[in-house]
Amino acid sequence: MEAKKSKTSSSTITRNITQFDKETNNVYESVAIIAKRANQLSAELKEELNGKLAEFASHTDNLEEIFENREQIEISKHYERMPKPHLVAIQEFLDGEVYYRNPAKEEAAK
């Protein structure tokens, strides 16, 4: 998620609910798709953050720990400033960047 530069705002904005049902013709289905994508993004972000913070894990206390904590704090602050996964998921959905399928609809169409 970090490598991709997005035009997503890091603050919540008011949305017109009719924007969400253009693709699926069902607001609830759209919200479910957005929620699943947000969970995917959140898991990726958490894995990435844990990987970076794992570099600072040590089992001994020493003076270098003070300097490592500063770097660790900077990494944490960077992730806090990033747009939240649900905001990114909404923007991706509205921009048509989310792939989804509904097997129940596909079966009914046969």
Legacy VTK file of the C-alpha trace (Angstrom):
# vtk DataFile Version 3.0
C-alpha trace
ASCII
DATASET POLYDATA
POINTS 110 float
0.000 0.000 0.000
2.885 2.343 0.668
4.461 2.022 -2.784
1.279 3.070 -4.542
0.672 6.793 -4.518
-3.034 7.432 -4.315
-5.211 10.486 -4.543
-7.070 9.355 -1.444
-7.670 12.002 1.178
-6.451 11.141 4.655
-9.596 12.618 6.182
-13.194 11.505 5.906
-15.327 13.240 3.309
-19.065 13.157 2.700
-20.082 10.886 -0.165
-23.230 10.686 -2.244
-24.697 7.227 -1.613
-25.900 6.962 -5.218
-22.256 6.745 -6.346
-21.934 3.335 -4.708
-24.650 1.474 -6.594
-23.616 2.410 -10.133
-21.499 -0.728 -10.611
-23.565 -3.298 -8.737
-27.063 -1.766 -8.720
-27.120 -2.579 -5.011
-25.715 -0.287 -2.310
-25.363 -3.123 0.195
-23.389 -5.281 -2.214
-21.103 -2.336 -2.952
-20.542 -1.718 0.756
-19.711 -5.416 1.252
-17.163 -5.245 -1.590
-15.608 -2.098 -0.118
-15.444 -3.709 3.339
-13.690 -6.808 1.998
-11.184 -4.661 0.111
-10.575 -2.545 3.226
-9.846 -5.735 5.192
-7.353 -6.821 2.509
-5.614 -3.442 2.598
-5.562 -3.447 6.395
-3.958 -6.900 6.508
-1.304 -5.855 3.956
-0.576 -2.672 5.870
-0.311 -4.501 9.193
2.044 -7.087 7.708
4.216 -4.359 6.196
4.341 -2.383 9.456
5.123 -5.458 11.545
7.940 -6.323 9.151
9.491 -2.885 9.542
9.075 -2.847 13.311
10.518 -6.356 13.624
13.891 -4.900 12.656
13.885 -3.033 15.968
13.082 -6.032 18.145
15.911 -6.863 20.512
16.176 -9.040 23.563
18.826 -6.963 25.289
18.686 -3.443 26.673
21.429 -1.040 25.663
22.076 2.627 24.878
21.399 2.142 21.174
17.791 1.370 22.019
17.116 5.088 22.555
18.138 5.887 18.974
16.196 2.911 17.598
13.109 4.123 19.390
13.314 7.429 17.524
13.386 5.607 14.200
10.580 3.358 15.359
8.502 6.394 16.335
9.088 7.974 12.914
7.931 4.801 11.172
4.825 4.682 13.360
4.046 8.341 12.680
4.389 7.751 8.941
1.833 4.945 9.064
-0.514 7.030 11.210
-0.497 9.810 8.589
-1.355 7.438 5.756
-4.973 7.259 4.562
-6.939 4.614 6.414
-7.703 1.376 4.542
-11.437 2.039 4.328
-10.831 5.413 2.663
-8.479 3.829 0.134
-10.984 1.017 -0.526
-13.800 3.494 -1.173
-11.661 5.500 -3.592
-10.503 2.362 -5.422
-14.101 1.154 -5.753
-15.335 4.481 -7.084
-12.419 4.628 -9.546
-13.222 1.116 -10.816
-9.932 -0.346 -9.584
-11.472 -3.180 -7.518
-12.045 -6.577 -9.130
-14.989 -8.465 -7.700
-17.401 -11.178 -8.708
-20.591 -12.609 -7.308
-20.837 -16.381 -7.895
-24.534 -16.389 -6.949
-25.342 -13.875 -9.714
-23.184 -15.794 -12.190
-25.023 -19.031 -11.396
-28.415 -17.336 -11.720
-27.451 -15.939 -15.125
-26.794 -19.438 -16.547
LINES 1 111
110 0 1 2 3 4 5 6 7 8 9 10 11 12 13 14 15 16 17 18 19 20 21 22 23 24 25 26 27 28 29 30 31 32 33 34 35 36 37 38 39 40 41 42 43 44 45 46 47 48 49 50 51 52 53 54 55 56 57 58 59 60 61 62 63 64 65 66 67 68 69 70 71 72 73 74 75 76 77 78 79 80 81 82 83 84 85 86 87 88 89 90 91 92 93 94 95 96 97 98 99 100 101 102 103 104 105 106 107 108 109
